[in-house]
Amino acid sequence: MKKLLFIVSLLLIGCETNQNRDNATWTFDASTGDYIEWQSENDFANEMTNAAFVHLYNVEYEKAMVFFEKALEYDPSLFGPHVVLAGFSEDGSEKQQMHISKAKELVENKNNTSKLFVSLLDLDKGGSWPLVTQGAHDVWKSMRDIEPKGKLIHYYYAFTIPGMENKIQEMETLLAELKDGTGDSESLAVSGDHSFMIAPIVNTLGYFYYNIGNKEEAKNLFEEYLNLYPDGYNSYDSMGEFYYNEGDMENALKFYKKAKEMYPAATSANMMIEEISKS
């Protein structure tokens, strides 16, 4: 936590270098399509949103919340962070209702893709509401029909498509687009560096393959995830979960402790360390 606060402090007081500007805008040209309108005119808001997405895709929700909240401090007109933060908020709380209300208010003059994104908040709560709850796939499909080049849209379209084999096929299609630039020309990105999505997609595929019983491929993918994302904490948590599900508590504990070492406030790792220690 101290390290995270230190990084945020540097961003608050640091000089606005060219490198910071490049990171803030993600070298992404929003005019190339009808994407969800996440971008801000404030460079620091964009940089916070970008950092939030890295942690969101990597299931590092504790950090993602901090950066989404900070993005709103830099630019209160953004609707996107409110959608995600509504899902993180205590169900039925005043804070959750505030995020829902602000998202709907701020999206009124945005494009149809953005309005569809906010409409996820109208779905019944369940699972990882609102992004992957029941009924979310139909909304992501509508967004993808409007803008097939959107990579956030493609990721959640793949994640929510019915059938595990279909999920694997679509997620591997997205991975090939990002790694090799191959695939349907209508779907390939025309701007922006989306390489930060590769590691979490590998992680997601690891869970998908484990779900269908291909444990060898799942383990290979979790090991690849560790190599791609060694400085995060979810990569160690995923490896810990693999060993936990395999009944290897010694290795599970080792990786959960490493996840906690990388980020002491990691909720999942702390819970699993406590559970394993009691057994």
C-alpha positions as CSV (number, residue, x, y, z in Angstrom):
1,M,0.0,0.0,0.0
2,K,2.8,2.4,0.9
3,K,4.4,1.8,-2.6
4,L,1.0,2.5,-4.3
5,L,0.5,5.7,-2.4
6,F,4.1,6.7,-3.3
7,I,3.5,6.1,-7.0
8,V,0.2,8.1,-6.9
9,S,2.0,11.0,-5.1
10,L,4.7,11.1,-7.8
11,L,2.0,11.4,-10.4
12,L,0.3,14.2,-8.5
13,I,3.5,16.3,-8.1
14,G,5.6,15.1,-11.0
15,C,6.4,17.1,-14.2
16,E,4.2,16.5,-17.2
17,T,6.8,14.8,-19.4
18,N,6.3,13.6,-23.0
19,Q,6.5,10.1,-21.7
20,N,3.7,10.8,-19.3
21,R,1.6,12.3,-22.1
22,D,2.1,9.2,-24.2
23,N,1.1,6.9,-21.4
24,A,-1.9,9.1,-20.6
25,T,-3.4,9.0,-24.1
26,W,-2.4,5.3,-24.7
27,T,-1.4,6.4,-28.3
28,F,-5.1,5.8,-28.9
29,D,-7.1,7.8,-31.5
30,A,-10.8,7.7,-30.4
31,S,-11.9,9.2,-33.7
32,T,-11.1,5.9,-35.5
33,G,-14.3,4.2,-34.3
34,D,-17.4,4.3,-32.1
35,Y,-15.7,3.2,-29.0
36,I,-16.9,3.5,-25.4
37,E,-15.9,7.1,-24.6
38,W,-13.5,6.5,-21.8
39,Q,-11.0,9.2,-22.7
40,S,-10.7,12.6,-21.0
41,E,-9.1,15.9,-22.0
42,N,-7.2,15.6,-18.8
43,D,-3.9,13.7,-19.3
44,F,-3.7,12.5,-15.7
45,A,-7.3,11.2,-15.7
46,N,-6.4,9.2,-18.7
47,E,-3.3,7.8,-17.1
48,M,-5.2,6.9,-14.0
49,T,-7.9,5.1,-16.1
50,N,-5.2,3.3,-18.1
51,A,-3.6,2.1,-14.8
52,A,-7.0,1.1,-13.5
53,F,-7.6,-1.1,-16.6
54,V,-4.3,-2.9,-16.2
55,H,-5.4,-3.9,-12.7
56,L,-9.0,-4.6,-13.6
57,Y,-8.0,-7.0,-16.4
58,N,-5.6,-8.7,-14.0
59,V,-8.2,-9.1,-11.3
60,E,-6.3,-6.8,-9.0
61,Y,-9.5,-5.1,-7.9
62,E,-8.0,-3.5,-4.8
63,K,-5.7,-1.4,-6.9
64,A,-8.2,-0.9,-9.8
65,M,-10.6,0.9,-7.4
66,V,-7.9,3.3,-6.3
67,F,-7.0,4.4,-9.8
68,F,-10.7,4.6,-11.0
69,E,-11.5,6.8,-8.0
70,K,-8.4,9.0,-8.8
71,A,-9.5,9.3,-12.4
72,L,-12.8,10.8,-11.2
73,E,-10.9,13.3,-9.1
74,Y,-9.0,14.5,-12.1
75,D,-12.1,14.5,-14.3
76,P,-15.6,14.3,-12.6
77,S,-17.3,14.3,-16.0
78,L,-16.2,10.7,-16.8
79,F,-19.0,8.1,-16.7
80,G,-16.9,4.9,-17.2
81,P,-15.3,4.7,-13.8
82,H,-18.7,5.1,-12.2
83,V,-19.9,1.9,-13.9
84,V,-17.0,-0.2,-12.6
85,L,-17.1,1.4,-9.2
86,A,-20.8,0.7,-8.8
87,G,-19.9,-3.0,-9.2
88,F,-17.2,-2.7,-6.5
89,S,-19.5,-0.9,-4.1
90,E,-21.5,-2.5,-1.3
91,D,-24.8,-3.7,-2.8
92,G,-27.6,-1.3,-2.1
93,S,-25.4,1.2,-0.5
94,E,-25.7,5.0,-1.0
95,K,-22.3,4.9,-2.7
96,Q,-23.4,2.4,-5.2
97,Q,-26.6,4.4,-5.9
98,M,-24.4,7.5,-6.4
99,H,-22.2,5.7,-8.9
100,I,-25.2,4.4,-10.8
101,S,-26.9,7.8,-10.9
102,K,-23.7,9.7,-12.0
103,A,-23.0,7.1,-14.7
104,K,-26.5,7.5,-16.2
105,E,-26.4,11.3,-15.9
106,L,-22.9,11.7,-17.5
107,V,-23.5,9.4,-20.4
108,E,-26.6,11.2,-21.7
109,N,-24.7,13.1,-24.5
110,K,-22.3,10.3,-25.4
111,N,-22.5,7.8,-28.3
112,N,-24.6,4.7,-28.4
113,T,-21.8,2.4,-27.5
114,S,-21.2,4.3,-24.3
115,K,-25.0,4.3,-23.5
116,L,-25.1,0.5,-24.0
117,F,-22.1,0.2,-21.6
118,V,-23.9,2.1,-18.9
119,S,-27.0,0.1,-19.6
120,L,-25.2,-2.9,-18.0
121,L,-26.1,-1.2,-14.7
122,D,-29.8,-2.1,-15.4
123,L,-29.2,-5.8,-15.4
124,D,-30.1,-7.9,-12.4
125,K,-27.3,-8.2,-9.9
126,G,-25.4,-11.5,-9.9
127,G,-21.9,-12.8,-10.5
128,S,-19.5,-10.0,-11.3
129,W,-22.2,-7.4,-11.8
130,P,-22.4,-5.4,-14.0
131,L,-19.7,-6.4,-16.5
132,V,-20.2,-10.1,-16.7
133,T,-23.6,-10.7,-15.0
134,Q,-26.4,-12.7,-16.5
135,G,-27.6,-11.0,-19.7
136,A,-24.4,-9.0,-20.1
137,H,-23.4,-10.9,-23.3
138,D,-26.4,-9.5,-25.2
139,V,-25.3,-6.0,-24.3
140,W,-21.6,-6.6,-25.2
141,K,-22.7,-8.2,-28.5
142,S,-24.7,-5.0,-29.3
143,M,-21.6,-2.9,-28.5
144,R,-19.5,-5.2,-30.7
145,D,-21.9,-5.0,-33.6
146,I,-21.5,-1.2,-33.4
147,E,-17.7,-1.2,-32.9
148,P,-15.9,-4.5,-33.5
149,K,-12.5,-2.9,-33.2
150,G,-13.0,-2.1,-29.5
151,K,-10.7,-4.3,-27.5
152,L,-12.4,-3.8,-24.1
153,I,-15.7,-4.7,-25.8
154,H,-14.1,-7.8,-27.5
155,Y,-12.7,-9.0,-24.2
156,Y,-16.0,-9.0,-22.3
157,Y,-17.9,-10.2,-25.4
158,A,-15.6,-13.3,-25.3
159,F,-15.8,-13.6,-21.5
160,T,-19.6,-13.7,-21.5
161,I,-20.3,-15.7,-24.6
162,P,-22.3,-18.8,-23.7
163,G,-20.4,-22.1,-23.7
164,M,-16.9,-22.7,-22.4
165,E,-15.6,-23.9,-25.8
166,N,-16.9,-20.7,-27.4
167,K,-15.3,-18.6,-24.7
168,I,-11.9,-20.2,-25.4
169,Q,-12.2,-19.8,-29.1
170,E,-13.2,-16.2,-29.0
171,M,-10.6,-15.3,-26.3
172,E,-7.9,-17.0,-28.4
173,T,-9.1,-15.0,-31.4
174,L,-8.6,-11.8,-29.4
175,L,-5.2,-13.0,-28.2
176,A,-4.1,-13.6,-31.8
177,E,-5.2,-10.1,-32.8
178,L,-3.2,-8.5,-30.0
179,K,-0.1,-10.7,-30.2
180,D,0.2,-11.3,-34.0
181,G,-2.1,-8.7,-35.6
182,T,-3.9,-11.6,-37.3
183,G,-7.7,-12.0,-37.7
184,D,-10.8,-10.5,-39.2
185,S,-9.8,-7.1,-40.6
186,E,-13.1,-5.6,-39.3
187,S,-12.0,-6.6,-35.8
188,L,-8.3,-5.6,-35.8
189,A,-7.4,-2.5,-33.8
190,V,-6.3,0.5,-36.0
191,S,-4.8,2.5,-33.1
192,G,-3.6,2.1,-29.6
193,D,-1.2,-0.2,-27.9
194,H,-3.2,-3.0,-26.3
195,S,-0.3,-5.2,-25.4
196,F,-1.1,-4.8,-21.7
197,M,-4.1,-7.0,-22.3
198,I,-2.1,-10.0,-23.3
199,A,-1.1,-11.2,-19.9
200,P,-4.6,-11.1,-18.4
201,I,-6.0,-12.9,-21.4
202,V,-3.5,-15.7,-20.9
203,N,-4.6,-15.9,-17.3
204,T,-8.3,-16.0,-18.3
205,L,-7.6,-18.8,-20.8
206,G,-5.8,-20.7,-18.0
207,Y,-9.1,-20.7,-16.0
208,F,-11.1,-21.6,-19.0
209,Y,-8.9,-24.6,-19.8
210,Y,-9.0,-25.8,-16.2
211,N,-12.8,-25.6,-16.4
212,I,-12.9,-28.1,-19.2
213,G,-10.5,-30.4,-17.5
214,N,-7.3,-29.6,-19.5
215,K,-5.1,-29.1,-16.5
216,E,-1.8,-29.4,-18.3
217,E,-2.7,-26.5,-20.7
218,A,-4.1,-24.5,-17.7
219,K,-0.8,-24.9,-15.8
220,N,1.2,-23.9,-18.9
221,L,-0.9,-20.8,-19.3
222,F,-0.6,-19.8,-15.6
223,E,3.2,-20.3,-15.8
224,E,3.2,-18.1,-19.0
225,Y,1.1,-15.5,-17.0
226,L,3.8,-15.5,-14.3
227,N,6.5,-14.8,-16.9
228,L,4.4,-12.0,-18.6
229,Y,3.3,-10.4,-15.4
230,P,6.0,-11.0,-12.7
231,D,5.5,-7.7,-10.9
232,G,1.8,-8.0,-10.3
233,Y,0.2,-10.0,-7.5
234,N,-2.6,-11.8,-9.3
235,S,-0.3,-14.0,-11.4
236,Y,0.9,-15.6,-8.1
237,D,-2.6,-15.8,-6.8
238,S,-3.7,-17.7,-9.9
239,M,-0.8,-20.2,-9.6
240,G,-1.7,-20.6,-5.9
241,E,-5.3,-21.3,-6.9
242,F,-4.2,-23.9,-9.4
243,Y,-2.3,-25.8,-6.8
244,Y,-5.0,-25.4,-4.2
245,N,-7.6,-26.9,-6.6
246,E,-5.1,-29.7,-7.2
247,G,-4.8,-30.4,-3.5
248,D,-1.2,-29.4,-3.3
249,M,-1.4,-27.1,-0.3
250,E,2.4,-26.7,0.1
251,N,2.8,-25.1,-3.3
252,A,-0.6,-23.2,-3.0
253,L,0.6,-21.6,0.2
254,K,3.9,-20.7,-1.3
255,F,2.3,-18.8,-4.2
256,Y,-0.4,-17.2,-2.1
257,K,2.4,-15.9,0.2
258,K,4.2,-14.5,-2.8
259,A,1.1,-12.7,-3.9
260,K,0.8,-11.2,-0.4
261,E,4.5,-10.3,-0.6
262,M,3.8,-8.4,-3.9
263,Y,0.8,-6.6,-2.4
264,P,0.0,-7.1,1.3
265,A,-3.6,-5.9,0.9
266,A,-4.4,-8.7,-1.7
267,T,-7.8,-9.9,-0.4
268,S,-7.9,-13.3,-2.1
269,A,-4.3,-14.3,-1.1
270,N,-4.9,-13.2,2.5
271,M,-8.1,-15.2,2.8
272,M,-6.5,-18.3,1.2
273,I,-3.5,-18.1,3.5
274,E,-5.7,-18.0,6.5
275,E,-7.9,-20.9,5.2
276,I,-4.9,-23.2,4.4
277,S,-3.2,-22.3,7.7
278,K,-6.3,-23.5,9.6
279,S,-6.4,-26.9,7.8
